[in-house]
Amino acid sequence: VKTEIEIGQVFVDRCLGELHAGTLDPAVAAMAKYWTTEMMGRVLDTCLQLHGGYGYTWDFPIARAFADARVHRIYGGSNEIMRELIARTL
Ligand SMILES: Cc1cc2nc3c(=O)[nH]c(=O)nc-3n(C[C@H](O)[C@H](O)[C@H](O)COP(=O)(O)OP(=O)(O)OC[C@H]3O[C@@H](n4cnc5c(N)ncnc54)[C@H](O)[C@@H]3O)c2cc1C
């Protein structure tokens, strides 16, 4: 989990640098949105699992974080559309 977060941070930092330089490629931006939000889902799933059944109840903040994370794969351009943008450059 920590490794994935570190990798995601490096990639997003690179994208931010390119964005500020005006060189960010749309397909690379799509990769960042797609991969980091999928990774977010994996990380929160692991974190919820760590809490066991309590993690599934609203009494614990991890349940809120898990539910809130889900929408990131849908909005801002769904991840299926991100994959389509990436695939067009292959
Ligand atoms: C909380 C929230 C806030 C939002 N805020 C904004 C906002 O501020 N501004 C704004 O403009 N929009 C906003 N949206 C809308 C959001 O961008 C859309 O929900 C998103 O683009 C997906 O469109 P849709 O919901 O109509 O799903 P649909 O387009 O109906 O897609 C349904 C499913 O089919 C998949 N799909 C669709 N087309 C294809 C395809 N060609 N190939 C493969 N799979 C496909 C999608 O990936 C999705 O999984 C918001 C949505 C939510 C939930």
The ligand as an SDF file (V2000), in Angstrom:
LIG
                    3D

 53 58  0  0  0  0  0  0  0  0999 V2000
  -20.8540   13.6300   -6.9490 C   0  0  0  0  0  0  0  0  0  0  0  0
  -20.7740   13.9940   -8.4140 C   0  0  0  0  0  0  0  0  0  0  0  0
  -20.3710   15.2550   -8.7750 C   0  0  0  0  0  0  0  0  0  0  0  0
  -20.2870   15.6200  -10.1160 C   0  0  0  0  0  0  0  0  0  0  0  0
  -19.8800   16.8870  -10.4250 N   0  0  0  0  0  0  0  0  0  0  0  0
  -19.8410   17.2640  -11.7060 C   0  0  0  0  0  0  0  0  0  0  0  0
  -19.4500   18.6050  -12.0550 C   0  0  0  0  0  0  0  0  0  0  0  0
  -19.1350   19.4190  -11.1860 O   0  0  0  0  0  0  0  0  0  0  0  0
  -19.4320   18.9540  -13.3590 N   0  0  0  0  0  0  0  0  0  0  0  0
  -19.7850   18.0780  -14.3420 C   0  0  0  0  0  0  0  0  0  0  0  0
  -19.7510   18.4530  -15.5120 O   0  0  0  0  0  0  0  0  0  0  0  0
  -20.1460   16.8130  -14.0270 N   0  0  0  0  0  0  0  0  0  0  0  0
  -20.1910   16.3880  -12.7520 C   0  0  0  0  0  0  0  0  0  0  0  0
  -20.5770   15.1060  -12.4470 N   0  0  0  0  0  0  0  0  0  0  0  0
  -20.9840   14.2010  -13.5330 C   0  0  0  0  0  0  0  0  0  0  0  0
  -19.8830   13.2000  -13.8300 C   0  0  0  0  0  0  0  0  0  0  0  0
  -18.8390   13.8010  -14.5630 O   0  0  0  0  0  0  0  0  0  0  0  0
  -20.5370   12.0300  -14.5940 C   0  0  0  0  0  0  0  0  0  0  0  0
  -21.2210   11.2490  -13.6160 O   0  0  0  0  0  0  0  0  0  0  0  0
  -19.5090   11.1960  -15.3440 C   0  0  0  0  0  0  0  0  0  0  0  0
  -19.0050   11.8890  -16.4460 O   0  0  0  0  0  0  0  0  0  0  0  0
  -20.1150    9.8730  -15.8250 C   0  0  0  0  0  0  0  0  0  0  0  0
  -21.2460   10.1320  -16.5930 O   0  0  0  0  0  0  0  0  0  0  0  0
  -22.6270    9.4390  -16.2210 P   0  0  0  0  0  0  0  0  0  0  0  0
  -22.8200    9.4750  -14.7540 O   0  0  0  0  0  0  0  0  0  0  0  0
  -23.6430   10.0370  -17.1150 O   0  0  0  0  0  0  0  0  0  0  0  0
  -22.4030    7.9210  -16.5960 O   0  0  0  0  0  0  0  0  0  0  0  0
  -22.6430    7.2880  -18.0300 P   0  0  0  0  0  0  0  0  0  0  0  0
  -22.0030    8.1230  -19.0850 O   0  0  0  0  0  0  0  0  0  0  0  0
  -24.0800    6.9340  -18.1460 O   0  0  0  0  0  0  0  0  0  0  0  0
  -21.7720    5.9780  -17.8760 O   0  0  0  0  0  0  0  0  0  0  0  0
  -22.2360    4.8370  -17.1250 C   0  0  0  0  0  0  0  0  0  0  0  0
  -21.1330    3.8250  -17.1060 C   0  0  0  0  0  0  0  0  0  0  0  0
  -20.8090    3.4180  -18.4350 O   0  0  0  0  0  0  0  0  0  0  0  0
  -19.4550    3.6800  -18.7300 C   0  0  0  0  0  0  0  0  0  0  0  0
  -19.2650    4.1560  -20.0890 N   0  0  0  0  0  0  0  0  0  0  0  0
  -19.8800    5.2070  -20.6680 C   0  0  0  0  0  0  0  0  0  0  0  0
  -19.4360    5.3990  -21.9220 N   0  0  0  0  0  0  0  0  0  0  0  0
  -18.5170    4.4200  -22.1340 C   0  0  0  0  0  0  0  0  0  0  0  0
  -17.6980    4.0760  -23.2360 C   0  0  0  0  0  0  0  0  0  0  0  0
  -17.7210    4.7770  -24.3890 N   0  0  0  0  0  0  0  0  0  0  0  0
  -16.8510    3.0290  -23.1070 N   0  0  0  0  0  0  0  0  0  0  0  0
  -16.8070    2.3210  -21.9520 C   0  0  0  0  0  0  0  0  0  0  0  0
  -17.5730    2.5940  -20.8740 N   0  0  0  0  0  0  0  0  0  0  0  0
  -18.4140    3.6300  -20.9640 C   0  0  0  0  0  0  0  0  0  0  0  0
  -19.0410    4.7510  -17.7420 C   0  0  0  0  0  0  0  0  0  0  0  0
  -17.6680    4.6880  -17.5060 O   0  0  0  0  0  0  0  0  0  0  0  0
  -19.8370    4.3920  -16.5110 C   0  0  0  0  0  0  0  0  0  0  0  0
  -19.1760    3.4080  -15.7680 O   0  0  0  0  0  0  0  0  0  0  0  0
  -20.6450   14.7090  -11.1220 C   0  0  0  0  0  0  0  0  0  0  0  0
  -21.0320   13.4070  -10.7460 C   0  0  0  0  0  0  0  0  0  0  0  0
  -21.1000   13.0520   -9.4220 C   0  0  0  0  0  0  0  0  0  0  0  0
  -21.5230   11.6290   -9.0650 C   0  0  0  0  0  0  0  0  0  0  0  0
  1  2  1  0
  2  3  1  0
  2 52  2  0
  3  4  2  0
  4  5  1  0
  4 50  1  0
  5  6  2  0
  6  7  1  0
  6 13  1  0
  7  8  2  0
  7  9  1  0
  9 10  1  0
 10 11  2  0
 10 12  1  0
 12 13  2  0
 13 14  1  0
 14 15  1  0
 14 50  1  0
 15 16  1  0
 16 17  1  0
 16 18  1  0
 18 19  1  0
 18 20  1  0
 20 21  1  0
 20 22  1  0
 22 23  1  0
 23 24  1  0
 24 25  2  0
 24 26  1  0
 24 27  1  0
 27 28  1  0
 28 29  2  0
 28 30  1  0
 28 31  1  0
 31 32  1  0
 32 33  1  0
 33 34  1  0
 33 48  1  0
 34 35  1  0
 35 36  1  0
 35 46  1  0
 36 37  1  0
 36 45  1  0
 37 38  2  0
 38 39  1  0
 39 40  1  0
 39 45  2  0
 40 41  1  0
 40 42  2  0
 42 43  1  0
 43 44  2  0
 44 45  1  0
 46 47  1  0
 46 48  1  0
 48 49  1  0
 50 51  2  0
 51 52  1  0
 52 53  1  0
M  END
$$$$
